[in-house]
Each structure stands twice: as C-alpha cells, then as structure tokens.
Amino acid sequence: MIRSELMQKAAHLWQEHLDAEFPANLRGVEFEDIDMVLLDADTAGCAYTWINNGGALDPERRGLLRDRVTVGVYAASTV
C-alpha cells in the first residue's frame, strides 16, 4: 500500500471512530489501572497526531501508544 492510500484509509478509520459512541459498559472500567475512557482518549490523540503529521509521531507519543496498545490488547482478551 502506498503512503497516500495508507493516509486515506487512516483518515477514514479516524472518522469512523469519531462517529462512534464510546461503549457505555466500558465507562468507569479499568485494566492495568488505566480507565478505558482514558485509554481511548490517549490512543485517539496519537492517531489524530499521526494523521495530521503525515504519518509521524514524536518519541513521547510513540511510547504512550505502545503502552496503550499493550493494555488494549490485554483488555480485549479479557472481555
């Protein structure tokens, strides 16, 4: 996939995320001491930044995203 296609797909997925409601049953739920609303917000912020920076993330956001993906995978495996 060429970069422009990747960015278009990411922008489309981002819009789908913005259009979706946060699942009510996950409000107030924590995994690994991270609230699921915060997990969503942190991950969304990284996605937004990545799209708006043409596919680049600074080291701080890369680390945050790596941590949040790890928690998200764990959370998804236990739901």
C-alpha positions as CSV (number, residue, x, y, z in Angstrom):
1,M,0.0,0.0,0.0
2,I,1.4,3.4,-0.9
3,R,1.6,6.1,1.7
4,S,-1.3,8.2,0.3
5,E,-3.6,5.2,0.4
6,L,-2.5,4.4,3.9
7,M,-3.2,8.0,5.0
8,Q,-6.6,7.9,3.3
9,K,-7.5,4.7,5.0
10,A,-6.3,6.0,8.4
11,A,-8.4,9.2,7.9
12,H,-11.4,7.1,7.0
13,L,-11.0,4.9,10.1
14,W,-10.4,8.0,12.2
15,Q,-13.8,9.4,11.0
16,E,-15.5,6.2,11.9
17,H,-14.0,6.4,15.3
18,L,-15.3,10.0,15.7
19,D,-18.7,8.9,14.6
20,A,-19.0,6.0,17.1
21,E,-20.1,6.3,20.6
22,F,-18.0,5.1,23.4
23,P,-19.4,1.9,24.8
24,A,-21.4,2.7,27.9
25,N,-20.5,-0.6,29.5
26,L,-16.8,0.4,29.5
27,R,-17.2,3.7,31.2
28,G,-15.5,3.5,34.6
29,V,-13.8,0.2,33.8
30,E,-10.1,-0.1,34.4
31,F,-7.5,-2.5,33.2
32,E,-3.9,-2.3,34.5
33,D,-5.0,0.8,36.4
34,I,-5.9,2.6,33.2
35,D,-9.5,3.8,32.7
36,M,-10.9,2.7,29.4
37,V,-12.1,6.3,28.5
38,L,-8.5,7.5,29.1
39,L,-7.2,4.6,27.0
40,D,-9.5,5.6,24.2
41,A,-8.6,9.3,24.5
42,D,-4.8,8.7,24.6
43,T,-5.0,6.3,21.6
44,A,-7.2,8.7,19.7
45,G,-4.9,11.6,20.4
46,C,-2.0,9.6,19.0
47,A,-4.0,8.6,15.9
48,Y,-5.1,12.2,15.3
49,T,-1.5,13.5,15.6
50,W,-0.2,10.7,13.3
51,I,-2.7,11.6,10.6
52,N,-2.1,15.4,10.9
53,N,1.7,15.0,10.9
54,G,1.7,13.0,7.7
55,G,2.3,9.7,9.4
56,A,4.8,10.8,12.0
57,L,4.7,10.6,15.8
58,D,7.2,12.1,18.2
59,P,9.0,9.7,20.6
60,E,6.8,10.5,23.6
61,R,3.6,9.7,21.7
62,R,5.2,6.5,20.3
63,G,5.9,5.4,23.8
64,L,2.5,6.3,25.0
65,L,0.9,4.5,22.1
66,R,3.0,1.4,22.7
67,D,1.9,1.3,26.3
68,R,-1.8,1.9,25.5
69,V,-1.8,-0.8,22.8
70,T,-0.4,-3.3,25.3
71,V,-3.1,-2.5,27.8
72,G,-5.8,-2.5,25.0
73,V,-4.7,-6.0,23.8
74,Y,-4.9,-7.3,27.3
75,A,-8.3,-5.6,27.9
76,A,-9.7,-7.0,24.7
77,S,-8.5,-10.5,25.5
78,T,-10.4,-10.5,28.8
79,V,-13.7,-9.0,27.6
